[in-house]
Amino acid sequence: LEMSGNASITQNVTTKYSGGGVCAVMGKIKMSGNSSISKNTASDSSGGGVFLSGANSTLTMSDKAEIANAKANAAGVYMLSDDSQFTMDGGSIYGNEFTGTGACSGGGVYVNGTFNMNDGSIYNNTATESGGGVCSNGMFNMNGGNIYGNTATNGGGVYMYGSTKSFTMNDGNIYGNTATKNGGGVYISNGTFTMTKGTIGAVTLNRVNYDGNSAQNGGG
């Protein structure tokens, strides 16, 4: 599936299977231009916007593409397979809501493969449990972009688990996220977190000051 220009997939509902907007099994999705996957619902399953499963399934976002305002039992973008890959070179993932009760399924993105975030924004997503912006049980490489304004019980911005998995932050900003319990910006339950550059906390962007992250325990 290749979406460009003003292409839109919107207001679709799946009541049993995954992928309210798009379900890609061993498939490839490329979004560019002003393309949009929005207001879709997976009422009893995963991936309100996009669901990726199967060998070598991929999602690529660039330009002003967006995945927005989805509702699901798990994440706006849900990566099921270890060998699935999501590359975010631009665009935005926002306003998605995880409505289930699982320990970690992510409001914006659930990673069970490799997620390379090079640019773009993940913001204003909500998870009832963990990982408001991103919940990772895979390899999450943040090389740029912004994660902000997300909300969860634990890990408002990013929640990381999986003993053999990793979160590497080489650049970018994580700010203005909220956890009602632990880890406003980042919560590491298990796995490896390496930070070489970037900011977790208050930041100034384009001469505008933004607040840091907040939580009952461990604001950053």
C-alpha positions in Angstrom: 0.0 0.0 0.0 1.4 3.4 -1.0 -0.3 6.6 0.1 0.7 10.1 -1.1 -0.9 13.5 -1.8 -4.1 13.9 0.2 -5.0 10.2 0.3 -7.1 9.3 3.3 -8.3 6.1 5.1 -10.8 7.2 7.7 -13.7 6.2 10.0 -13.5 2.5 9.5 -14.2 -0.1 12.2 -13.2 -3.7 12.8 -15.0 -5.5 15.6 -13.0 -8.8 15.7 -9.7 -8.6 13.8 -6.8 -6.2 14.1 -6.1 -3.0 12.1 -9.0 -0.5 12.2 -7.5 1.4 9.3 -5.0 -1.0 7.7 -3.9 -4.5 8.5 -0.7 -5.5 6.8 0.4 -9.2 7.0 3.8 -9.6 5.4 3.0 -6.3 3.6 4.6 -2.9 3.1 2.9 0.5 3.8 4.4 3.8 2.7 2.9 7.1 3.7 4.1 10.5 2.3 2.7 13.9 1.4 -0.4 14.8 3.4 -1.7 11.3 3.5 -3.8 10.3 6.5 -5.0 7.2 8.4 -7.4 8.7 11.0 -10.5 8.1 13.2 -10.4 4.3 12.7 -11.3 1.8 15.4 -10.3 -1.8 16.4 -12.9 -2.2 19.0 -11.8 -5.7 20.3 -8.3 -6.0 18.9 -5.0 -4.2 18.2 -3.9 -1.4 15.9 -6.6 1.2 15.7 -4.8 2.9 12.8 -2.2 0.3 11.5 -1.5 -3.3 12.4 1.8 -4.9 11.1 2.3 -8.7 11.3 4.3 -11.3 9.5 7.8 -11.6 8.1 9.4 -8.3 6.9 6.2 -6.2 7.2 7.1 -2.5 7.1 5.7 0.9 7.6 7.4 4.1 6.4 6.1 7.6 7.2 7.5 10.9 5.9 6.5 14.5 5.0 3.2 15.5 6.8 1.7 12.0 6.8 -0.4 11.3 9.9 -1.9 8.4 11.9 -4.4 10.0 14.2 -7.4 9.7 16.5 -7.7 5.9 16.5 -9.1 3.8 19.3 -8.1 0.2 20.0 -7.3 -2.4 22.6 -3.7 -1.7 21.7 -2.0 1.3 20.0 -2.6 3.5 17.0 0.3 1.6 15.3 0.8 -2.0 16.5 3.8 -4.0 15.4 3.2 -7.7 16.3 6.2 -9.5 14.7 9.9 -9.4 15.8 11.0 -8.8 12.2 8.5 -6.0 11.4 10.0 -2.6 10.9 8.7 1.0 11.3 10.7 3.9 10.0 9.5 7.4 10.8 11.2 10.1 8.8 8.5 12.7 9.4 4.8 13.1 10.0 2.9 12.7 13.2 1.1 10.1 15.3 -1.4 11.8 17.7 -4.7 11.6 19.5 -4.7 7.8 19.6 -6.2 6.0 22.6 -5.5 2.6 24.0 -8.8 1.5 25.6 -7.8 -2.0 26.8 -6.4 -3.2 30.1 -3.1 -4.9 29.1 0.1 -4.1 31.0 1.7 -2.5 28.0 0.2 -1.9 24.6 1.0 1.8 23.9 -1.3 4.7 23.1 0.6 5.8 20.0 3.0 3.0 19.0 3.6 -0.6 20.2 6.9 -2.0 19.2 7.6 -5.7 18.9 10.1 -5.4 16.1 12.4 -2.4 15.2 11.2 1.2 15.3 13.6 3.9 13.9 12.3 7.3 14.7 14.4 9.8 12.7 12.0 12.8 12.7 8.3 13.6 13.2 6.2 13.8 16.3 4.3 11.4 18.6 1.9 13.4 20.8 -1.3 13.6 22.8 -1.8 9.8 22.9 -3.3 8.0 25.9 -2.8 4.5 27.4 -4.8 3.3 30.4 -1.8 1.3 31.6 1.8 1.8 30.2 3.4 3.6 27.3 1.3 6.7 26.4 3.5 7.6 23.4 5.5 4.4 22.8 5.5 1.0 24.4 8.5 -1.1 23.3 9.2 -4.8 23.6 11.5 -4.5 20.7 14.3 -2.3 19.4 13.5 1.4 19.6 16.1 3.8 18.1 15.2 7.5 18.5 17.5 9.6 16.3 15.3 12.7 16.2 11.8 14.0 16.5 9.6 14.8 19.5 7.5 12.7 21.9 5.3 15.0 24.0 2.0 15.5 25.7 1.3 11.7 26.1 -0.4 10.2 29.2 -0.3 6.8 30.9 -0.2 5.2 34.3 3.5 4.2 33.8 5.8 5.6 31.2 3.9 8.7 29.9 6.3 9.2 27.0 8.0 5.8 26.6 7.7 2.5 28.4 10.4 -0.1 27.8 10.4 -3.8 28.8 11.8 -7.1 27.5 15.1 -8.3 29.0 16.9 -8.7 25.6 15.4 -5.5 24.1 16.8 -1.9 23.9 15.9 1.7 23.7 18.7 3.9 22.2 18.2 7.7 22.2 20.7 9.4 19.9 18.8 12.7 19.5 15.3 14.2 19.8 13.2 15.4 22.7 10.8 13.8 25.2 8.9 16.4 27.1 5.6 17.4 28.6 4.4 13.8 29.2 2.5 12.6 32.2 2.4 9.4 34.2 -0.1 9.0 37.1 2.4 6.6 38.8 5.9 6.1 37.5 8.1 7.6 34.8 6.6 10.7 33.3 9.0 10.8 30.4 10.6 7.3 30.3 10.0 4.2 32.3 12.4 1.2 31.9 10.9 -1.9 33.3 13.4 -4.2 31.8 15.9 -4.2 28.9 18.7 -1.7 28.0 18.4 2.1 27.8 21.3 4.0 26.2 21.2 7.8 25.8 23.9 9.6 23.8 22.2 12.9 22.9 18.8 14.6 23.1 16.7 15.9 25.9 14.3 14.3 28.4 12.7 17.2 30.2 12.1 20.9 29.7 13.2 22.1 26.3 13.2 25.2 24.2 12.2 24.8 20.6 11.9 27.6 18.1 12.3 30.1 21.0 9.3 28.6 22.9 9.9 27.0 26.3 8.1 23.7 27.0 7.7 22.0 30.4 9.4 18.8 31.4 7.7 15.5 32.2 5.7 14.7 35.4 4.8 11.7 37.5 4.1 10.6 41.0 7.5 8.8 41.1 10.3 9.6 38.6 9.3 12.6 36.6 12.0 12.2 34.0 
